[in-house]
Amino acid sequence: MELTAKAKINLGLEITEILPDGYHSLFSIFHEIPLSDRLTLQKTDTPGIRLSCSDPALSCGEDNLCYRAAKLVYERFLPGEKSGLSVFLEKNIPMQAGLGGGSSDAAAVIRGMKALFMPESMTKEAMKETAAALGADVPFFLTGGCMLVKGKGEAVSTLPSLSGFFLVLARPKAGCDTGKVYRHWDELEEHRPVRMAEAVENLMRGDYPALFSNLGNALEESAVDFVPEIALIRKELVENGAQYAAMTGSGSCVFGFFGTEEKAKDAALSLSDRFWTWTGRMQEDY
């Protein structure tokens, strides 16, 4: 079985409070994008989980989210199952970029094992609970699309997809450590205001100019202190015609929306000698 695991961007991200357990409560819009990893899942006669990857830099051991997802599905839904599982991961989504690649891969393993083994106890709700046990972003990737996300990452409601734009992604060589970015945000005396409630209303109405004026990423200032190139990329995307540009997640990848394919490709070309870049079109449906 071959599966696609798509990346996501955070159109905007607001931190509403620091919770008693130290985690941060979010108000964000997650949007699936065409950039994707590919996974091949196969039942095997030999018991056990075997994971391999196209990227030799990626660990394929028990700490990998794909491995952990498969192990959890076996424990929760397939006790006594004799068949093993082989997973090959073709990695295209950069790591430590804020694009959710690992979470999307884990969600794809859950979906794939549901289709391969068909356990009756593996309901949609049970799959969601299993995904949440692996990480805050994983449940979103079971459905994808465009979602309002609150709290620790709970998908609250479906929002209209942002279609008709051409997307440019650019990532510095250095990635961002999520924990360090959040902890540094805690230390900052001032925070850039982000108006996500207004942005959601703008998106519902299809008022993109107002949407772009209200969006932002509260973590960007913190991440820039670790990877200054983030600010440079965003500035250059805007100078090259991006109608909106921001960092996604906790970084270090930056995205920009363009009205034409030509402008998007020109912007990507101007950055490609220094940074990893990717271009694609925002789709009507996901």
GIGI-V656236 format. One record per helix or strand. SS is the DSSP state (h for helix, s for strand). FROM is the first residue (numbers start at 1). LEN is the number of residues. Records with the same first field share a line. If there is no record, write none. Layout:
BEGIN
SS: FROM-LEN ; FROM-LEN
END
This chain:
BEGIN
s: 2-17 ; 24-21 ; 49-5 ; 84-7 ; 146-6 ; 154-5 ; 166-6 ; 217-1 ; 244-4 ; 253-6 ; 276-6
h: 65-13 ; 101-17 ; 124-11 ; 140-4 ; 178-10 ; 196-10 ; 208-7 ; 220-5 ; 229-11 ; 261-11
END
